[in-house]
Structure formats: C-alpha cells, structure tokens
Amino acid sequence: VHRYLDKWENLIDYLKNYKEPYPWSAGNFPLACNSYAYFKNVLGDKIGAPMGMLGPIDICCALCGSTNFFIIAKTEPALVHSLLEKVTDFMIKNIAVREELFKPDNHDFSIYDDYCAFFNRVDFLEFAYPYIKKVWDAYTDKDSIRQFHCDSPLAHVIDLFPAMGVNVLLMFDPKNDIGFFKEKVGDRICLKGNINPLKFLRFGKPDDIKKEVKRQLEAAMKGG
C-alpha cells in the first residue's frame, strides 16, 4: 500500500524508485487465488476463472487520487505516460499468471475502468485508448468475451470501443442513450445493462422496470 501520489514531485520519486510487484505474491492476489481454489473445489465447473481486473486509468486514480491524477495528466503528461506504461505492463504480467494458474475455460475477460471516460475525446485517445488496447491485445484467448465496464457517460468515445478490443459493454450511467450507442457500434459490441439502478431497480415499481427494459430492448435489439 502506497500513500497517494498526490503531487508530481511524489510521482517522480515513485517512478524513480519503482520496483515492479511480483505478480505471484503481490497484494491480495494470493488471497484471491486461495479463495478461487476453494470455490473451484466446492463448485467445480459452476465457477468461472476470475479473469477480470481494474483498468489502467482506475489503477492510476487509486494511486494518485482521481482529481490529482487528471491534474497531473494535463500538467505533466510525460509522468502520467510513464506511470501508465508501468501499470499496463504489470497488468499484462498479472494476466499471464492468471492464465497459468486458473487455465480459464470460460472465455471471459473483463476490465473495469470507470474513470477513463472522464477524459475528453482527445485526452482519451492519448491517455486511455492505447493502454487499454494494449491489455486486450496481450490476452491470448482471441475468442474471448472481452467485457468492458464503465459507469461514466460514454457518448463522446463509444465509437472507439470496437477497435480498442471491446466486444461487450456493461454500463450504468443514465446519461448513456442505448439507442445512440447502437447506432455507433452496430453489431460489433453487445450492449449490456444501463437500466438505471436507482430510479428503476431501487425505487421503481415492477411495472416501471418492465417498461424500461422493453424501451431499452426496442432501442437496441434491431440487427442483433
């Protein structure tokens, strides 16, 4: 556990003294491995391999604090690129360890990155797109379901997702218009979710939920 890299001076010091974590033993990963082994022993094929992780922007925001990260990205972009390269390289090595340990047969790999779309389109293309794509490209199961989760408004970048490597998008921001998304991605991405969790699932009546599900289906189902 590191203190927040809340100033660019702290980030310089961190990068200068950076030692890549050993993916077999770093952090809570051994605990996650033991938990998976236990449930696999109990449930057998009913449980899939845990092939999901936070995305590079979310990890950087955890290290720096989200506001600090975006400030440093705009004021000291070279530092942020250096951090993103280290984070992404470690993610890729972690994926390789998971493949070796878990031998996944569920063909499902997920990245969860809510903060990536806080960037405008130009900055997304610079700071988010290449690193997220690098992680997808490194995953050897080319037939996998590549699910990307993001709770942010995505209209300004949704058309970039197919080329980034995403084929399933899970989102829950009420500003996201699933019909607009469908127009942008066609049948290249399966659109998943986006039923407002508070307005409908928490506070809505059953009929409200049914109507909203039907509305979203009608907006997105044409063409598959």
N, C-alpha and C positions, 0 to 999 in steps of 0.2 A: 504494500500500500504506500503510495507516494502522496505528499502534500500537493495541493493544487499548483500547477504551473501557471500561476495567475499573472505573471509578468514575463515579458520577453526575455529579461535577464535570467529568470529562473529556468526558462525553456532552453536557453543557450547552455546553461550549466548542466541541465538534464541530458541534452543531446551530446555534449562533450564527454560525459561520464557514462553514457548509456551502455548497459550490458544486456543483451537480449535474454529474456527469460527462457529457461529450459522448458519446452512445452510439455514434457512428460511429468513435470513436478510443480509447475508454476501455479501460484494462487490456489483457487478452489478446484482446479481441474482434476486432481486425484480424487477428491471427494465426489465429484460428478461421475468419474469413471467407476468408483466403487458402488455408487447408487445405481448406475445403469446395470452393472454386473449383477447386482442383487435382483433388480426387477426383471432382468432378462432371464435369470434362473427361475423366478417365480412364474413369469407370464409367457416365456418362450417367444414365439413369433408374433404374439399380440402387441409387442412393444417394438417400435422402430428405433433405429440408431439416432442418437442426439446430434444430428449434423446441422445445427443452427448456431449462429453467433451474432453478437453485435457487429454493426458495420464500422468502417474506419472513422467516419465522422463522429458517430456516437462515442466511440472509444476515446477519441481526442477530446471531446467535450467532457468526458468523465475525468480525464487527466488535467485539463486546464480550467474547467468550469465553462459552461456554454458561452456566456457573454464574453469572457476573456478570450476564448478560442476564436470567435468571429472578429473581435477587435484585432488580435494578433494576425489573423489571416489577411486583414486589409492593410495593416501597417508593416508587418514583417513577413510577407508571403513566403520567402525562401525558408524561413524557420519552420513554417507550417508544412511545407512540402517535405522537408527533412523528417519531421515527426510522422507525417502520413506514410512516407516510404518505410520507416521502421515498423510502424503499426501494421501496415499491409503485409510486409514480409513475414512478420510473426504470425499473422492470421493464416497465411498460406502454409507455414510450417505446422501450425496447430491443426489445420485441416488434414494434412498428411498423417499426423499422429492419430487423429480420429479414424481415418480410413484404415490404418493399420490395426488399431485396437478393436474397432467396432465392426469392421468388414460389412458396411451397410448394404442391405439388400432392399431397402425401401425407396431408393432412388429419389430422395427428397433432401434438398439442402436449402436452408433459409438464412437470409441476412435481415437483421432488424436495424434500421437506421432512420430514426425519426428526425434527426437534426439536419440531414443532408439537404432537404428542400428548404431550409431556412436561407440558403444561398439563393441569390437571383440566378437567372439562367447563365449569364456569363461566368459568374464565380462557380456555379455548379459544374460547368464544363471544365473549369480549371482544377478545382479542389476535390470534387466528389466523383464525377464520372470516371476518370481514368483509374482511380484506386479501387472503386467498387468493381469495375470491369476486370481489373487485374485479379481480384479474388475469384470472381466467377470463372475466368479463363483458366485458373490453376486447378479447379476442381475436375478430377479426371473422369467422373461419370457424366459423359456428354449427353446421355439420355435422361438426365435427372430432371425432376420438378425443381425449378430454381425460383423459390418464393422470396419475394422482397416485401418486407413490411415497412410502411411509413405512414405515420398519423398526421403528417403535415399537409397543407394544401399543395397539390402537385400539378395543377393545370399548366404551369409555365415550363415544366420539364417532362411531362408524361410521354411525349413523343420520342424521347431519348432512351426510354427504358428497354425496348426490344434489343437495340444494338448494344446496350450495356450488359445484356445477358439474362435479363429477367423474362420468365415466361408465366409466372403467376404473381399478381399484385394483390396484397392484402392491405386495405386502408380503412380508416375510420374517421376521416375528417368530414364533417357535414358540408364543408365548402366544396368538396370534390363532387363534381357532377358526373355520374357514371355514364350517362349518355354521351357527354362530351369526350370522356375518356375512350369510349367505344369507337367514336369517330376517328380518334387519333391513332389507336393501336389496332383496330380491326380484330382479326383472329390471331394476331401474333402473341397476345397476352390474355390469360384467363383473369378476369376481374373478380375479386373475392372480397366479400364484406361490404363495408360502407353503409350498413344500417346504423343510424345514429344511436350509440349505446346509451345515452342519457335520455334524449327526447322520446325514443321508442322503447328500447329494451328495458330501461329502468322505470320510466314514468308513464309509458304508453299503455293503452288497453290492448288486449289481444287483437281486436279488430283493427286498431291503428297499425299494429305491427304487420298484420296480413296485407293491408292496403299498401304499406310502404314497401314490403317485399315484392308485391305484384308490380308496383310502379317501377322499381329498380330492374326487375326482370324484363319488363316490356321495353325499358330504355336500353338494355344491354344484350338481350338474347339474340337479336337478329344476326344471322350469319354464324351463329355458334358462340 
